[in-house]
Structure formats: C-alpha cells, structure tokens
C-alpha cells in the first residue's frame, strides 16, 4: 500500500484548475521528487495534498485512507509534515524554540526528538540558543525541516528546500534529506535543482501544464534524452 497517492486530482484557485489529473504515489521508504517548468503545478500539488487548496476532482490517500480536502491540522495529526518554501521559521525565536513550536500537538515528553533532530542537523545543536533570523539560508532550512520532524511524521512534504542556497548548502540539504528518509520517513518534494534532486530520488514526476509528462525512477529520468532535452537543460 502506498504511503501517499494522488488519483487523477484536479485542483487550483478560484474555480480554475491548475492541476488537470495528476497521479503520483510513493512508498514509506521512498523519496519522490516533482520537477517541471515554472507554472507546471509542482507546488500546487503539495498544497493540494496538505489541504491548503481545494481538490475539485479525484482523491488523495494516506496509507489507503482518503484524506482529500482534510485541513492541515488534521493531516499533521495523521502523520504529515509540510515545509513551505518561504516564511518557514520564526526569526525572532531561538533554534530550539522553533523546534519546540513544531511539537505543539504533542502532550508527551519530546526531549528525545530534539536530540534526534540535532543528530540529523548537527549544525543546529551548536546554535540552539541563537535566534533563527541570524542563521544562514541553509541553516534556516534545516530549522524548518527539523521543526516539521518534531511530530515524527511518516511523510514529509518539502517545497523547494534548496531554493536560493549555495551549491555547498544545497548538497548538504540533499544529504540531510537522504538521512531523514533512511530513518523511515517518506519524502515528497518539489525542486528546481532537478538534476541534483533526481539523483537522490527513488521516483521522479515530471509535470507540465498540470499533468504528468513522465513518471519513472530518478535514475531513468536522468538518463532519458527527451527528459534531459525538454526539462533538465540538455
């Protein structure tokens, strides 16, 4: 049974569909990467999954349960974490306070999860008392991902996790995503750095005009001359 599956979903804004029958699924142990040109519907797909916009047709399942159009707070309780591209940290709060905010639905002692997050992102442990607003872009992204992990999600949705980062930090973030996935968290992410993202992807989804253009393993998409020519810059 797939961890997350979208079945021919149509979704958009103000009655106008941006997604026109998108199908994708990943298993618990997989990283799925959504690539494609601007306006293809990549971020819209994540927002539809996370209940941030209305699905007009089709359905979405999480471990076989229909979650179509459930609100984000209900989805967090069901084991879904979402890291938006922008405004994803509280800049005036310390790193540790940001992480604690991520555990808002927990009633138990989550100290062990703080340590687990610090094991994924060692940079953050040294800076745990520092305001998040003073961190580099890459470190802020680590805080945002760490905060989403505090509820121990089974699925992590990431919208452009390496946007605006230096090549060094981009590679570091991809390495951290692999480590998170290997710990048992399924990952579905949107990425503009398509070649690098597909290198770590178990599954890749190439969208164009709100529809699936190609779906295959990350490796096969990287080696497909048509995909390379049309979507990966040669």
HUURDA-V20589 format. One record per residue. N is the residue number from 0. PSI is psi in degrees with one decimal (* if undefined). Layout:
n: (N	N)
psi: (PSI	PSI)
This chain:
n: (0	1	2	3	4	5	6	7	8	9	10	11	12	13	14	15	16	17	18	19	20	21	22	23	24	25	26	27	28	29	30	31	32	33	34	35	36	37	38	39	40	41	42	43	44	45	46	47	48	49	50	51	52	53	54	55	56	57	58	59	60	61	62	63	64	65	66	67	68	69	70	71	72	73	74	75	76	77	78	79	80	81	82	83	84	85	86	87	88	89	90	91	92	93	94	95	96	97	98	99	100	101	102	103	104	105	106	107	108	109	110	111	112	113	114	115	116	117	118	119	120	121	122	123	124	125	126	127	128	129	130	131	132	133	134	135	136	137	138	139	140	141	142	143	144	145	146	147	148	149	150	151	152	153	154	155	156	157	158	159	160	161	162	163	164	165	166	167	168	169	170	171	172	173	174	175	176	177	178	179	180	181	182	183	184	185	186	187	188	189	190	191	192	193	194	195	196	197	198	199	200	201	202	203	204	205	206	207	208	209	210	211	212	213	214	215	216	217	218	219	220	221	222	223	224	225	226	227	228	229	230	231	232	233)
psi: (132.0	147.4	-54.1	139.5	131.0	130.9	100.2	54.6	138.5	126.4	158.1	-150.9	139.9	38.1	-6.4	124.1	133.1	-34.7	131.9	62.9	46.6	131.3	128.0	155.0	147.2	155.8	169.2	-34.1	16.3	154.8	123.4	136.1	129.2	119.8	171.3	171.4	166.9	138.9	6.7	-20.0	16.1	-58.7	-31.7	-37.0	-47.0	-42.6	-35.7	-41.4	-40.9	12.2	20.9	-10.2	161.5	133.8	121.9	-28.6	157.6	-177.6	164.2	133.4	145.5	113.7	40.7	-10.4	131.6	118.5	14.8	126.6	18.7	150.1	153.7	-39.2	-36.0	-36.1	-34.5	-42.6	-25.8	0.2	31.2	133.4	145.8	129.2	105.9	166.2	-38.1	161.8	48.2	5.7	156.9	103.3	-28.6	-13.4	154.6	165.8	-48.7	-37.2	-38.0	-45.4	-41.1	-34.6	-31.4	-19.7	22.4	-25.8	-5.7	141.1	-2.1	-178.8	115.0	17.6	-37.1	-30.0	-33.9	-47.2	-36.0	-42.5	-41.9	-28.4	-32.2	-37.5	76.2	-30.2	-34.9	-28.8	-41.6	-23.9	18.2	-25.2	-0.3	141.7	136.8	-28.8	-16.2	-2.7	162.7	166.9	-41.0	-39.9	-36.5	-39.2	-37.5	-39.8	-44.6	-42.8	-42.5	-40.5	-41.2	-28.3	-12.8	-22.4	9.3	58.7	156.1	-20.4	129.9	122.8	126.7	123.6	105.8	58.3	-19.8	13.1	127.7	6.9	154.2	157.2	-36.8	-49.5	-30.9	-47.2	-37.4	-44.4	-43.4	-40.5	-41.3	-37.2	-41.5	-43.1	-42.2	-44.6	-42.0	-16.8	-4.1	12.3	122.0	142.4	130.4	119.8	153.3	135.5	134.8	-31.4	73.8	-45.8	-47.9	-40.1	-41.1	-23.3	-27.1	0.6	134.3	-37.0	142.0	142.9	114.9	115.7	147.6	129.7	39.1	17.4	156.3	122.8	-42.6	142.7	123.4	-175.6	157.0	-42.2	-44.9	-37.7	-39.2	-33.2	3.2	115.0	-33.7	-43.6	-44.5	-44.9	-42.9	-31.3	-14.5	13.1	39.0	*)
